[in-house]
Amino acid sequence: MRRGGADYAAPEKLSHGRPRRAAPPCSGELPRAGARRRGLSRLFLLSAVVGPGLMVMLADTDAGSVVTAAQSGALWGYGMLLPQLLLIPVLYVVQEMTVRLGVLTRKGHGELIREAFGRPWAFLSVLTLFIAAVGALVTEFAGIAGVSQLFGVPKAYTVVLAALLLIGLGLTGSYRRVERVGIALGLFELFFLPAALMSHPNPAALVHGLGQMPLGNRSYLLLLAANVGAVIMPWMVFYQQGAVVDKGLRPSQLRGARVDTLLGAVVTQLVMIFVIIAVAATIGRSGHATALQSIPEISRVLQPFLGFVGAKLAFGLGILGASLVAAIVVSVAAAFGIGEAFGCPHSLNSQIGEASHFYLAYVLALVLGAGVVLTGLPLVHLTIDIEVMNAILLPIVLGFLLALEAKALPAQARMHGPYRWFVYLATGSVILIGLVTTFHAVVG
């Protein structure tokens, strides 16, 4: 199949799994200099592919996810660590499907739904995206406002300034520039690592907590649903599939794109684990369940344990980076989805006049998110509700994704054998956990 001058790769390179290894040269082992050059060449090729996966995963650990992780550590100590580890392969297999769909069809998620199932279904998918994106942007700007309050700066100034800077970045007409700035901002999340180390977690308590999952407790179930909803969100699917198309990745680069996705999946869950450890080893070890109401409150209760640097600087910078990169990804995903569903031009590489509807959707998403935050809604309660809502939306999001994987790709590029059944089991389990835990927590 050919679209936009790009051919599909050979069948054996499209099926998921390891590509066939080339036979070793007959002359024996390659010289060391040649091996080094080949290694550097592979590293260079990988660096050209890395970006969409890492960026969307950094955005996955957004302000809402961080607050959810902090609540988990405060209320249940290390009891929410095991779910974070179990979600790594689930997160990877879900986003890997979006990579294959984007790279091999050169079309975005909404566009494929429209072509495969018709406009009504495309509109339903975009409605799901819009609901999730609005909720996410509210939490991102609330996170930015919370950081400004940590340092005594009026939230109106920082929220408006952040919105203007993000609008200006998106209007530059360059996908690569948006990606580079987004990843640079997202790397601020690594400040959560020193915060976790400064909390001096007890190794024995940490290991013990890995085996604790009180599934019979309603409060734990609600937070479990929120953590599931905080890991797989509708806008992630739309963004990464649109991003690999916008970046122009070719079928020959599919393996590197998978590595990019796996790297991002590990990094984002490690960040969640760092936050849980930092809070569980400090607030959680007191033995008194503490519900945290805002980012300044999280910092305040951490300060006696971590000091100014750990509680304000490290935690604050981590939240700021997470909020900014997520705001970029969410608003771009919303614009991608709307453009794809309605068949309008949708690319960060386009000039404003060429894709006016795309850029209008991008700007409106940011303005709406910032505007809601300036009304003064409580962050933590809103965040947990939004993450639970994401869990409820998972059947629609993952259902479309699995259907497209089975219909829009050529037969040799689809999942086969045990891997296919593993993906079905993983996604089905996440959907079931999200719905059942939410039902029992809210109704039961």
VEXSE-84723 format. One record per residue (C-alpha): residue number from 1; x, y, z. Coordinates in nm, 2 decimals. Last residue first. Example, Ala and Ser with C-alpha at 12.3 -4.5 7.8 and 13.67 -1.06 7.14 Angstrom:
residues 2
num, c1, c2, c3
2, 1.37, -0.11, 0.71
1, 1.23, -0.45, 0.78
END
This chain:
residues 444
num, c1, c2, c3
444, -2.16, 0.00, 4.61
443, -2.26, 0.28, 4.38
442, -1.95, 0.50, 4.35
441, -1.67, 0.26, 4.46
440, -1.84, -0.06, 4.33
439, -1.92, 0.10, 4.00
438, -1.58, 0.26, 3.96
437, -1.40, -0.06, 4.05
436, -1.61, -0.26, 3.80
435, -1.57, -0.01, 3.51
434, -1.20, 0.06, 3.54
433, -1.11, -0.30, 3.63
432, -1.31, -0.44, 3.33
431, -1.16, -0.19, 3.08
430, -0.81, -0.26, 3.21
429, -0.87, -0.64, 3.20
428, -1.00, -0.62, 2.84
427, -0.70, -0.42, 2.74
426, -0.46, -0.67, 2.89
425, -0.65, -0.98, 2.77
424, -0.69, -0.85, 2.42
423, -0.32, -0.75, 2.41
422, -0.22, -1.10, 2.54
421, -0.44, -1.27, 2.28
420, -0.27, -1.08, 2.00
419, 0.08, -1.15, 2.14
418, 0.00, -1.52, 2.16
417, -0.06, -1.55, 1.78
416, -0.09, -1.25, 1.55
415, -0.12, -0.88, 1.57
414, -0.18, -0.70, 1.24
413, 0.08, -0.59, 0.99
412, 0.07, -0.90, 0.77
411, -0.31, -0.87, 0.73
410, -0.30, -0.51, 0.60
409, -0.40, -0.26, 0.86
408, -0.74, -0.07, 0.88
407, -0.96, -0.36, 1.00
406, -0.80, -0.55, 1.29
405, -0.60, -0.25, 1.43
404, -0.90, -0.03, 1.37
403, -1.13, -0.25, 1.58
402, -0.87, -0.27, 1.86
401, -0.84, 0.11, 1.87
400, -1.21, 0.18, 1.85
399, -1.28, -0.06, 2.14
398, -0.99, 0.09, 2.33
397, -1.14, 0.44, 2.33
396, -1.50, 0.34, 2.37
395, -1.43, 0.09, 2.65
394, -1.19, 0.34, 2.82
393, -1.45, 0.62, 2.87
392, -1.54, 0.50, 3.22
391, -1.17, 0.49, 3.32
390, -1.13, 0.85, 3.19
389, -1.43, 0.95, 3.41
388, -1.24, 0.81, 3.71
387, -0.95, 1.03, 3.62
386, -1.18, 1.33, 3.59
385, -1.34, 1.26, 3.93
384, -1.00, 1.23, 4.10
383, -0.88, 1.56, 3.95
382, -1.20, 1.75, 4.05
381, -1.15, 1.64, 4.41
380, -0.79, 1.74, 4.40
379, -0.81, 2.07, 4.22
378, -1.09, 2.26, 4.39
377, -1.25, 2.50, 4.14
376, -1.13, 2.87, 4.15
375, -1.29, 3.03, 3.85
374, -0.95, 3.09, 3.70
373, -0.92, 2.72, 3.64
372, -1.22, 2.72, 3.40
371, -1.06, 3.00, 3.19
370, -0.73, 2.82, 3.16
369, -0.89, 2.51, 3.02
368, -1.12, 2.70, 2.78
367, -0.83, 2.92, 2.65
366, -0.61, 2.61, 2.59
365, -0.89, 2.43, 2.40
364, -0.98, 2.74, 2.21
363, -0.62, 2.79, 2.09
362, -0.59, 2.43, 1.96
361, -0.94, 2.43, 1.80
360, -0.85, 2.76, 1.62
359, -0.52, 2.61, 1.51
358, -0.69, 2.31, 1.34
357, -0.97, 2.53, 1.19
356, -0.72, 2.77, 1.04
355, -0.51, 2.49, 0.87
354, -0.36, 2.66, 0.56
353, -0.40, 3.02, 0.69
352, -0.22, 2.93, 1.01
351, 0.08, 2.77, 0.84
350, 0.10, 2.40, 0.84
349, 0.37, 2.19, 1.01
348, 0.15, 2.15, 1.32
347, -0.09, 1.96, 1.10
346, -0.46, 1.93, 1.07
345, -0.63, 2.02, 0.74
344, -1.01, 1.95, 0.77
343, -1.18, 1.62, 0.72
342, -1.43, 1.67, 1.00
341, -1.32, 1.37, 1.21
340, -0.95, 1.44, 1.14
339, -0.96, 1.81, 1.21
338, -1.15, 1.76, 1.54
337, -0.91, 1.48, 1.65
336, -0.59, 1.66, 1.57
335, -0.71, 1.98, 1.74
334, -0.80, 1.78, 2.06
333, -0.46, 1.60, 2.04
332, -0.28, 1.93, 2.01
331, -0.46, 2.06, 2.32
330, -0.38, 1.75, 2.52
329, -0.02, 1.73, 2.41
328, 0.07, 2.09, 2.49
327, -0.12, 2.09, 2.82
326, 0.05, 1.77, 2.91
325, 0.39, 1.92, 2.85
324, 0.31, 2.22, 3.07
323, 0.14, 2.03, 3.36
322, 0.42, 1.77, 3.39
321, 0.69, 2.04, 3.39
320, 0.51, 2.25, 3.65
319, 0.44, 1.95, 3.87
318, 0.80, 1.84, 3.87
317, 0.92, 2.19, 3.93
316, 0.69, 2.22, 4.23
315, 0.80, 1.89, 4.38
314, 1.17, 1.96, 4.34
313, 1.15, 2.32, 4.46
312, 0.87, 2.31, 4.71
311, 0.89, 1.99, 4.91
310, 1.24, 1.87, 4.83
309, 1.42, 2.20, 4.84
308, 1.22, 2.35, 5.13
307, 1.27, 2.05, 5.35
306, 1.18, 1.69, 5.27
305, 1.01, 1.57, 5.59
304, 0.88, 1.89, 5.74
303, 0.81, 2.01, 5.39
302, 0.59, 1.72, 5.27
301, 0.28, 1.85, 5.45
300, 0.32, 2.19, 5.30
299, 0.40, 2.06, 4.95
298, 0.08, 1.85, 4.94
297, -0.11, 2.15, 5.08
296, 0.02, 2.38, 4.81
295, -0.08, 2.11, 4.55
294, -0.44, 2.10, 4.68
293, -0.68, 1.90, 4.89
292, -0.48, 1.61, 5.03
291, -0.67, 1.34, 5.21
290, -0.46, 1.20, 5.50
289, -0.50, 0.85, 5.63
288, -0.31, 0.83, 5.96
287, -0.04, 0.56, 5.99
286, 0.24, 0.82, 6.01
285, 0.41, 0.63, 5.73
284, 0.18, 0.77, 5.47
283, 0.28, 1.14, 5.51
282, 0.65, 1.07, 5.47
281, 0.74, 0.74, 5.31
280, 0.41, 0.72, 5.13
279, 0.44, 1.07, 4.99
278, 0.78, 1.03, 4.83
277, 0.71, 0.67, 4.74
276, 0.39, 0.75, 4.56
275, 0.56, 1.04, 4.37
274, 0.85, 0.82, 4.26
273, 0.62, 0.54, 4.15
272, 0.42, 0.78, 3.93
271, 0.76, 0.90, 3.78
270, 0.86, 0.54, 3.72
269, 0.53, 0.48, 3.54
268, 0.60, 0.77, 3.30
267, 0.96, 0.65, 3.24
266, 0.87, 0.29, 3.16
265, 0.59, 0.38, 2.92
264, 0.81, 0.64, 2.75
263, 1.09, 0.40, 2.69
262, 0.85, 0.14, 2.55
261, 0.70, 0.40, 2.31
260, 1.04, 0.52, 2.18
259, 1.14, 0.16, 2.14
258, 0.83, 0.10, 1.93
257, 0.91, 0.41, 1.72
256, 1.25, 0.26, 1.66
255, 1.10, -0.06, 1.53
254, 0.86, 0.13, 1.31
253, 1.13, 0.33, 1.14
252, 1.13, 0.13, 0.81
251, 0.75, 0.19, 0.80
250, 0.82, 0.57, 0.77
249, 0.79, 0.84, 1.03
248, 0.67, 1.18, 0.88
247, 0.67, 1.38, 1.21
246, 0.31, 1.48, 1.14
245, 0.21, 1.11, 1.09
244, 0.39, 1.00, 1.40
243, 0.23, 1.29, 1.59
242, -0.13, 1.20, 1.47
241, -0.10, 0.85, 1.61
240, 0.06, 0.98, 1.93
239, -0.19, 1.25, 1.99
238, -0.52, 1.07, 1.92
237, -0.43, 0.77, 2.14
236, -0.30, 0.99, 2.42
235, -0.61, 1.21, 2.41
234, -0.83, 0.91, 2.51
233, -0.65, 0.85, 2.84
232, -0.46, 0.54, 2.96
231, -0.26, 0.60, 3.28
230, -0.47, 0.83, 3.49
229, -0.78, 0.63, 3.43
228, -0.62, 0.32, 3.57
227, -0.50, 0.53, 3.87
226, -0.85, 0.68, 3.92
225, -1.00, 0.33, 3.91
224, -0.75, 0.22, 4.18
223, -0.83, 0.53, 4.38
222, -1.20, 0.44, 4.38
221, -1.12, 0.08, 4.46
220, -0.90, 0.18, 4.76
219, -1.19, 0.39, 4.90
218, -1.43, 0.10, 4.86
217, -1.21, -0.15, 5.03
216, -1.24, -0.52, 4.92
215, -0.96, -0.48, 4.67
214, -0.71, -0.43, 4.96
213, -0.39, -0.46, 4.74
212, -0.09, -0.52, 4.95
211, 0.19, -0.73, 4.81
210, 0.40, -0.43, 4.69
209, 0.35, -0.27, 5.03
208, 0.57, -0.54, 5.19
207, 0.85, -0.46, 4.95
206, 0.82, -0.09, 5.04
205, 0.80, -0.15, 5.41
204, 1.12, -0.36, 5.39
203, 1.30, -0.09, 5.18
202, 1.20, 0.19, 5.42
201, 1.18, 0.51, 5.22
200, 1.42, 0.79, 5.29
199, 1.20, 1.08, 5.18
198, 1.50, 1.25, 5.02
197, 1.52, 0.97, 4.76
196, 1.16, 1.02, 4.65
195, 1.21, 1.40, 4.62
194, 1.53, 1.34, 4.43
193, 1.33, 1.13, 4.18
192, 1.04, 1.37, 4.15
191, 1.28, 1.62, 3.99
190, 1.26, 1.38, 3.69
189, 0.93, 1.55, 3.61
188, 1.14, 1.85, 3.48
187, 1.20, 1.62, 3.17
186, 0.85, 1.71, 3.05
185, 0.96, 2.07, 2.98
184, 1.24, 1.96, 2.76
183, 1.01, 1.70, 2.59
182, 0.75, 1.97, 2.51
181, 1.01, 2.21, 2.38
180, 1.15, 1.95, 2.14
179, 0.81, 1.83, 2.03
178, 0.67, 2.18, 1.96
177, 0.99, 2.26, 1.76
176, 0.96, 1.94, 1.56
175, 0.60, 2.00, 1.48
174, 0.67, 2.34, 1.33
173, 0.41, 2.60, 1.23
172, 0.50, 2.85, 1.51
171, 0.13, 2.87, 1.62
170, 0.17, 2.59, 1.88
169, 0.45, 2.77, 2.06
168, 0.26, 3.10, 2.07
167, -0.05, 2.93, 2.22
166, 0.17, 2.76, 2.48
165, 0.33, 3.09, 2.58
164, -0.01, 3.26, 2.60
163, -0.16, 2.99, 2.81
162, 0.14, 2.98, 3.05
161, 0.12, 3.36, 3.09
160, -0.25, 3.35, 3.16
159, -0.21, 3.07, 3.42
158, 0.10, 3.23, 3.58
157, -0.06, 3.58, 3.62
156, -0.40, 3.45, 3.74
155, -0.23, 3.23, 3.99
154, -0.09, 3.52, 4.19
153, 0.27, 3.43, 4.28
152, 0.34, 3.33, 4.64
151, 0.59, 3.06, 4.56
150, 0.37, 2.76, 4.63
149, 0.07, 2.95, 4.49
148, 0.24, 2.96, 4.15
147, 0.28, 2.58, 4.17
146, -0.09, 2.54, 4.24
145, -0.18, 2.76, 3.94
144, 0.03, 2.54, 3.71
143, -0.15, 2.23, 3.85
142, -0.49, 2.40, 3.80
141, -0.38, 2.47, 3.44
140, -0.30, 2.10, 3.39
139, -0.62, 1.98, 3.58
138, -0.85, 2.20, 3.36
137, -0.66, 2.08, 3.05
136, -0.73, 1.72, 3.14
135, -1.11, 1.77, 3.19
134, -1.14, 1.95, 2.86
133, -0.93, 1.69, 2.68
132, -1.14, 1.40, 2.83
131, -1.47, 1.55, 2.72
130, -1.33, 1.64, 2.38
129, -1.18, 1.30, 2.31
128, -1.50, 1.12, 2.39
127, -1.68, 1.37, 2.16
126, -1.41, 1.30, 1.90
125, -1.48, 0.93, 1.92
124, -1.86, 0.99, 1.89
123, -1.80, 1.22, 1.59
122, -1.59, 0.95, 1.42
121, -1.87, 0.70, 1.48
120, -2.12, 0.93, 1.32
119, -1.88, 1.00, 1.03
118, -1.84, 0.64, 0.90
117, -1.68, 0.32, 1.03
116, -1.36, 0.27, 0.84
115, -1.31, 0.61, 0.68
114, -1.43, 0.82, 0.98
113, -1.24, 0.59, 1.23
112, -0.92, 0.62, 1.02
111, -0.95, 1.00, 1.01
110, -1.01, 1.02, 1.39
109, -0.70, 0.82, 1.46
108, -0.47, 1.00, 1.22
107, -0.36, 0.87, 0.88
106, -0.02, 0.77, 0.74
105, -0.15, 0.41, 0.71
104, 0.16, 0.23, 0.82
103, 0.31, 0.48, 1.06
102, -0.01, 0.59, 1.22
101, -0.17, 0.25, 1.27
100, 0.15, 0.10, 1.39
99, 0.21, 0.38, 1.64
98, -0.15, 0.37, 1.76
97, -0.11, 0.00, 1.83
96, 0.21, 0.06, 2.02
95, 0.02, 0.30, 2.24
94, -0.21, 0.02, 2.37
93, 0.07, -0.24, 2.40
92, 0.29, 0.00, 2.60
91, 0.03, 0.12, 2.85
90, -0.07, -0.24, 2.92
89, 0.30, -0.34, 2.96
88, 0.36, -0.06, 3.22
87, 0.02, -0.10, 3.40
86, 0.14, -0.39, 3.61
85, 0.41, -0.18, 3.76
84, 0.17, 0.10, 3.86
83, -0.07, -0.15, 4.00
82, 0.21, -0.29, 4.23
81, 0.29, 0.05, 4.37
80, -0.07, 0.13, 4.50
79, -0.02, -0.02, 4.85
78, 0.30, 0.17, 4.92
77, 0.12, 0.41, 5.16
76, -0.26, 0.37, 5.12
75, -0.40, 0.72, 5.19
74, -0.10, 0.94, 5.15
73, 0.06, 0.74, 4.87
72, -0.26, 0.70, 4.67
71, -0.34, 1.07, 4.72
70, 0.01, 1.16, 4.59
69, -0.04, 0.93, 4.29
68, -0.37, 1.09, 4.21
67, -0.22, 1.44, 4.24
66, 0.06, 1.33, 4.01
65, -0.19, 1.18, 3.76
64, -0.39, 1.50, 3.75
63, -0.08, 1.72, 3.71
62, 0.03, 1.51, 3.42
61, 0.22, 1.18, 3.41
60, 0.06, 1.10, 3.07
59, 0.23, 1.41, 2.93
58, 0.56, 1.24, 2.98
57, 0.41, 0.94, 2.80
56, 0.29, 1.15, 2.51
55, 0.64, 1.31, 2.48
54, 0.83, 0.99, 2.50
53, 0.62, 0.82, 2.24
52, 0.61, 1.11, 1.99
51, 0.98, 1.19, 2.03
50, 1.23, 0.92, 1.94
49, 1.25, 0.85, 1.56
48, 1.55, 1.07, 1.47
47, 1.73, 0.96, 1.78
46, 1.68, 0.60, 1.68
45, 1.86, 0.66, 1.35
44, 2.14, 0.84, 1.53
43, 2.18, 0.55, 1.78
42, 2.18, 0.30, 1.49
41, 2.45, 0.49, 1.31
40, 2.65, 0.52, 1.64
39, 2.63, 0.14, 1.68
38, 2.73, 0.08, 1.32
37, 3.02, 0.31, 1.36
36, 3.13, 0.13, 1.68
35, 3.09, -0.21, 1.51
34, 3.30, -0.09, 1.22
33, 3.57, 0.04, 1.45
32, 3.57, -0.29, 1.64
31, 3.62, -0.49, 1.33
30, 3.33, -0.71, 1.23
29, 3.35, -1.07, 1.35
28, 3.38, -1.34, 1.08
27, 3.44, -1.32, 0.71
26, 3.11, -1.48, 0.63
25, 2.92, -1.18, 0.76
24, 2.65, -1.26, 1.02
23, 2.30, -1.35, 0.89
22, 2.05, -1.06, 0.94
21, 1.83, -1.10, 1.23
20, 1.46, -1.13, 1.16
19, 1.26, -0.85, 1.31
18, 1.15, -0.91, 1.67
17, 0.79, -0.90, 1.74
16, 0.48, -0.74, 1.59
15, 0.43, -0.82, 1.23
14, 0.55, -0.54, 1.00
13, 0.92, -0.64, 0.93
12, 0.83, -0.98, 0.80
11, 0.58, -0.83, 0.56
10, 0.83, -0.61, 0.38
9, 0.78, -0.24, 0.45
8, 0.48, -0.05, 0.34
7, 0.55, 0.21, 0.08
6, 0.56, 0.59, 0.14
5, 0.50, 0.84, -0.15
4, 0.21, 1.01, 0.02
3, 0.02, 0.68, 0.05
2, 0.12, 0.35, -0.09
1, 0.00, 0.00, 0.00
END
